[in-house]
Amino acid sequence: MIRNTATGYGWIAIAFHWLMASLILFMLGLGLYMHELPLSDPATFQLFQLHKSIGFVVLALAVFRLVWRLVNPAPTLPSGMKSWEKLAAHLGHAGLYALMFALPVSGWLMVSASPWGIPTVVFNVLPVPHLPVPEMLGTKEAAEATLKSVHALAAYLLIALLVAHIAAALKHHFVARDTTLKRMV
């Protein structure tokens, strides 16, 4: 089944979910690893370029995934869920979608604000222009520092939401014993 139904996800939604989950987990791990590296190490530059490249892939996939989600509504939540659980599920998913956009865009803005002016070339093939950085952020150094904090905060928030998302999926499977997890596999 290609499209979602009232009881299950179609293979396109499932592919988006697992491909993006894999990329995002890799990006979070790589970002945490890169944060500890000295900027003077030549390998660090290549890791930053890889991180930026995959970030643009995640951003593009997020756009396609959101469009697919808008024309292909998600299956209904299990009828046995309490109203607060349904609200938490909707808010959690909205937060995940928001962060799928916020992280790549904040990273793109951070790179754009950098006084170093290092170009972004996705996978050493596609040059990406810098974004205009809002004047209200002050100097390029101040803007970069602010955007770096926003990017890091968004990453930690995404980690927290992913832990909650995984815990909820496991709760549905092992405690509620409903089909919520099975329909995404």
N, C-alpha and C positions, 0 to 999 in steps of 0.2 A: 504494500500500500504506500503510495507516494505522499498523499495528503493526510493530514490529521483527521481523526474522527472524534465523535463524542467520547469514545472509550480508550483511544490510543493515539500515539504519535506516529506520523508517517516517517518513512526512511529518510526524507530530506531533513526534517526537524531533528531526528536522532543523529544524523551525520553532523549537522551543525553543532548540536550539543556536545558530542564527544570530541570532535575536532577542536572546537573552541576550548573545551575543558582541558584538553591536552596542551594546547598552545599557552593558555593562561597559566596553568600550573608550571610549565617550563619557564615562562616569562617571570613569574613571581620568584621561582628559585634562582634564576639567572640574575634578576635584579638584586636579590638579597646577597648573592655571591659577589656581584660587581661592586656593591656598596662597600665591601671590605678591601677591595683591591686598590693599590696605589695608582694614582693617575699617571705616574711616570712610567709604568710598565707598558711596553709596546703591545702586549697581549690584551691589555685593558681596552685600548682603542678599538680593536677588532670585536671584542665582546660588546662594546657599546654600539657599534655599527650593526651587529647581529640583533641586539635587543631592539634597536630602532626599526630595523627591517621587519622583524616579526611583529612589532607593535603596529606597523602599518597594515600588515596582513590581518591582524586581529581587528583593527578598525574597519577595514573593508568587509570582513566577514560579519562584524556586528551590524553594519548597514544592511547587508543582504539578509541576515538572520531576522532583523527587525521587520524588514519588508515582508519576508515570508511569514512571520508571526502575525502581522496585520492582516494579511489575506488568508491566513490559515489559522483560525483560533485554536487555542490549546484545548485538549480534552477537559471535560468537567472534573472538578475535584470530587473525591469520594464523598458519598452522601453522609457517611458516619462522622465526618470531620466537624468539630465544634466551630462556631462562628469566629472565635478568636484565632483558631488555627488557619482557617481560610483567609482571614485578614493578614495573618503573618505570612502565609504562602504568597499572597499577592504582593505584599510590601517587599518581601525578600526577593521575588523575581524582578520587581521594578528596580530595586536597588542593584541587583546583578546587571541588568541591562544598562542602567545609568553608569555604572562603573566600567562596563565594557567600552563605553564611549569616553568617560572622563579620564581614564588612565592613558590611553593613547593620545588624546588631545592635550592633556596636561604635559605629557612628555614632549609632544611636538612643540608646544608653546615654550617649554623650558629650553629646548634646544634652540628655538628661534630667538630666545632672549639672551642666550649665552654671548658674552663679549668675545668669545673665541671665534665665533662665526664659522664653525666647522659645518660644511655642507652635509646634508643627508642624502645618501644615494642607496635606495632600497636594493639590497643584494648586489651592490656594485653595478647596477644596471639602470635603475630609474631614479633620476634626480627629483627630489621633492623640495619645493621652495619653502623658505621660512615663512611663518605666519607673522602678521603684524602684532606686536606686543602692546597691550594697552598702556597709554601714557601714565595712567594713575599709579602704575607700579614703580615709577621713578626711574632710576638708572638701570642699565642692563644688568648690572651685578645684583641689585636689589630685586629686580624682576625675576632673575634666574633663581635666586635664593628662595623667594616666595613660591615660585612654581615648583621648585624641587621639594619644598615642604608639602605642597598640595599633592604632588605626585606620590610621595612616600605615604602620606596620610591615606590617600585613596587606595594604595596597595594594601596597607594594613587593614583598612575597612573591608576590602575585597576578601582578604584572608579570613576575616571574622565571618563574613557572609557565606563564604564557601564552606567553612566548618559547620555553620548552622544548616546550610543546604544539604550537606552530606549526612549530618546527624538526623535531619528530618526524613531524608530518603531511607535511611537505615531503620528509623522508628516505624515508618510505614511498612517496611518489609518484615521486620522481626517482631514488632510489638502489635501494631494494628493488623498485620497480616493481610493487607489489601494489595491491589495491583499497581499502585503508584510507581514503584521502582521498576517493575517488570515492563511497563509500557514505554519506558525510555531505553530499554536494552534491546 
